[in-house]
């Protein structure tokens, strides 16, 4: 230690401050690139959160639409193959009810951003495995019996999809009619195919 040097001079001396900013052009370019990447990641996360809003409700309603499409295709195809008038009458009643309800579900789906391709988006949830079953039944002369079983299964699937959609869509002041409509559709199907416990 030198004479006359204050041992505490280091407290008074100002050390050069370290800057977070880059000092070279290459460093600045890297900083800008990192900043842009962070902003892009934040934008993507926010966009996904915003766009996923209502996806549960939309998917539940797409399953309803798919079940409706299955019933309409099944009943339309069966009309020329049915001979029993009581089965024909019931089939026509189911077809008319579901066709009417399908328009209501399309309106609901449009409020959840399903767009113009509702039928195309719902197709992934459709099940056409019954077609081969009915073809074999027709070849074996047991078409009407098999058709009644298939239709009952399809109506059961439809009713289950209505219940799921009703549960998935929260009752709100902005969309109170959605739950009411779904409940009414279920009651209508219960009239045609009464459950063990009827909807109140």
C-alpha positions as a printed Julia matrix, in Angstrom:
200×3 Matrix{Float64}:
   0.0     0.0     0.0
   1.33    3.42   -1.0
   1.71    6.12    1.63
  -1.02    8.76    1.77
  -3.4     6.41   -0.07
  -6.71    6.08    1.59
  -7.6     2.42    2.02
 -11.22    3.26    1.32
 -10.67    4.94   -2.03
 -12.32    2.0    -3.79
 -15.65    3.14   -2.32
 -15.39    6.54   -3.98
 -14.06    5.41   -7.31
 -16.7     4.89   -9.96
 -16.33    1.62  -11.8
 -17.52    1.56  -15.38
 -21.2     0.57  -15.55
 -22.01   -2.52  -17.51
 -24.58   -1.91  -20.22
 -27.17   -4.41  -21.31
 -27.1    -2.92  -24.78
 -24.85   -4.43  -27.39
 -21.85   -2.35  -28.39
 -21.2    -3.91  -31.79
 -23.43   -4.03  -34.86
 -23.52   -7.84  -34.73
 -24.55   -7.7   -31.07
 -27.37   -5.27  -31.84
 -28.66   -7.5   -34.66
 -28.68  -10.5   -32.3
 -30.56   -8.49  -29.66
 -33.18   -7.36  -32.19
 -33.61  -10.95  -33.43
 -34.04  -12.28  -29.88
 -36.57   -9.52  -29.09
 -38.54  -10.26  -32.25
 -38.56  -13.99  -31.44
 -39.88  -13.32  -27.92
 -42.63  -11.04  -29.26
 -43.58  -13.68  -31.86
 -43.79  -16.42  -29.21
 -46.0   -14.2   -27.01
 -48.25  -13.42  -29.99
 -48.63  -17.14  -30.86
 -49.49  -18.06  -27.26
 -52.08  -15.27  -26.99
 -53.58  -16.2   -30.38
 -53.92  -19.87  -29.37
 -55.58  -18.95  -26.08
 -58.03  -16.6   -27.81
 -58.82  -18.97  -30.68
 -59.33  -21.95  -28.38
 -62.1   -20.12  -26.55
 -65.37  -21.97  -27.15
 -63.69  -25.0   -28.73
 -65.24  -27.36  -26.14
 -68.69  -26.03  -26.92
 -68.03  -26.05  -30.67
 -66.8   -29.67  -30.65
 -69.8   -30.77  -28.58
 -72.16  -29.1   -31.07
 -70.26  -30.61  -34.03
 -70.91  -34.05  -32.51
 -74.61  -33.17  -32.31
 -74.54  -32.11  -35.96
 -72.75  -35.35  -36.91
 -75.36  -37.47  -35.09
 -78.1   -35.55  -36.9
 -76.42  -36.1   -40.28
 -76.19  -39.85  -39.56
 -79.9   -40.07  -38.73
 -80.93  -38.05  -41.79
 -78.77  -40.2   -44.1
 -80.06  -43.39  -42.48
 -83.76  -42.47  -42.64
 -83.56  -41.04  -46.17
 -81.88  -44.2   -47.43
 -84.39  -46.45  -45.64
 -87.57  -44.9   -47.05
 -87.53  -46.98  -50.23
 -86.77  -50.22  -48.34
 -89.41  -50.07  -45.61
 -92.69  -51.94  -46.09
 -94.27  -51.73  -42.64
 -96.34  -48.51  -42.49
 -95.9   -48.02  -38.74
 -92.09  -48.18  -39.12
 -92.32  -45.84  -42.11
 -94.39  -43.33  -40.13
 -92.03  -43.34  -37.16
 -89.01  -43.03  -39.49
 -90.53  -40.02  -41.26
 -91.33  -38.36  -37.91
 -87.73  -38.86  -36.71
 -86.33  -37.58  -40.01
 -88.51  -34.45  -39.99
 -87.7   -33.66  -36.35
 -83.95  -34.09  -36.79
 -83.89  -32.15  -40.08
 -85.65  -29.24  -38.35
 -83.28  -29.43  -35.37
 -80.22  -29.52  -37.65
 -80.9   -25.95  -38.79
 -81.02  -24.83  -35.16
 -77.68  -26.51  -34.39
 -76.1   -24.87  -37.45
 -77.17  -21.48  -36.09
 -75.67  -22.36  -32.68
 -72.42  -23.47  -34.31
 -72.1   -20.21  -36.23
 -72.1   -18.33  -32.9
 -69.13  -20.47  -31.81
 -67.11  -19.69  -34.95
 -67.63  -22.97  -36.8
 -67.71  -21.11  -40.1
 -69.37  -22.12  -43.35
 -68.02  -25.69  -43.45
 -70.09  -27.04  -40.57
 -71.03  -30.28  -42.36
 -67.42  -30.83  -43.39
 -66.15  -30.21  -39.84
 -68.82  -32.48  -38.36
 -68.04  -35.32  -40.78
 -65.09  -36.46  -38.65
 -67.58  -37.45  -35.92
 -69.97  -39.32  -38.21
 -70.28  -43.1   -38.19
 -71.46  -44.82  -41.38
 -70.64  -48.36  -40.28
 -74.37  -49.12  -40.36
 -74.41  -49.03  -44.19
 -72.81  -52.47  -44.6
 -74.94  -53.84  -41.79
 -78.14  -52.77  -43.52
 -76.92  -54.03  -46.89
 -76.37  -57.5   -45.42
 -79.72  -57.31  -43.65
 -81.45  -56.5   -46.94
 -79.74  -59.45  -48.64
 -80.9   -61.71  -45.78
 -84.47  -60.34  -45.78
 -84.23  -58.92  -42.24
 -83.92  -55.27  -43.25
 -86.75  -53.77  -41.19
 -85.75  -55.48  -37.95
 -82.11  -54.46  -38.39
 -83.1   -50.94  -39.42
 -85.15  -50.44  -36.26
 -82.17  -51.5   -34.13
 -79.78  -49.22  -36.04
 -82.18  -46.26  -35.86
 -82.69  -46.75  -32.12
 -78.88  -46.81  -31.67
 -78.47  -43.65  -33.76
 -81.2   -41.85  -31.82
 -79.49  -42.96  -28.58
 -76.18  -41.52  -29.85
 -77.95  -38.31  -30.83
 -79.58  -37.97  -27.42
 -76.24  -38.56  -25.69
 -74.62  -35.86  -27.86
 -77.42  -33.43  -26.92
 -76.84  -34.13  -23.22
 -73.07  -33.65  -23.63
 -73.54  -30.38  -25.52
 -76.02  -29.14  -22.92
 -73.43  -29.86  -20.19
 -70.57  -28.3   -22.18
 -72.33  -25.0   -22.85
 -72.54  -22.77  -19.78
 -75.8   -20.93  -19.28
 -75.1   -17.26  -19.87
 -77.08  -14.12  -20.39
 -75.67  -13.81  -23.9
 -76.75  -17.27  -25.09
 -79.63  -18.47  -22.9
 -81.56  -19.92  -25.85
 -78.87  -22.48  -26.72
 -79.45  -24.61  -23.64
 -83.22  -24.25  -23.97
 -83.1   -25.43  -27.59
 -80.89  -28.42  -26.78
 -83.23  -29.36  -23.94
 -86.24  -29.08  -26.28
 -84.53  -31.27  -28.91
 -83.89  -33.9   -26.27
 -87.51  -33.81  -25.09
 -88.7   -34.21  -28.69
 -86.49  -37.28  -29.17
 -87.75  -38.65  -25.85
 -91.3   -38.47  -27.2
 -90.3   -40.57  -30.22
 -87.98  -42.88  -28.28
 -88.98  -42.74  -24.62
 -86.09  -43.36  -22.2
 -86.35  -45.25  -18.96
 -86.27  -41.84  -17.21
 -87.88  -39.04  -19.19
 -86.41  -35.54  -19.42
 -88.3   -32.99  -17.31
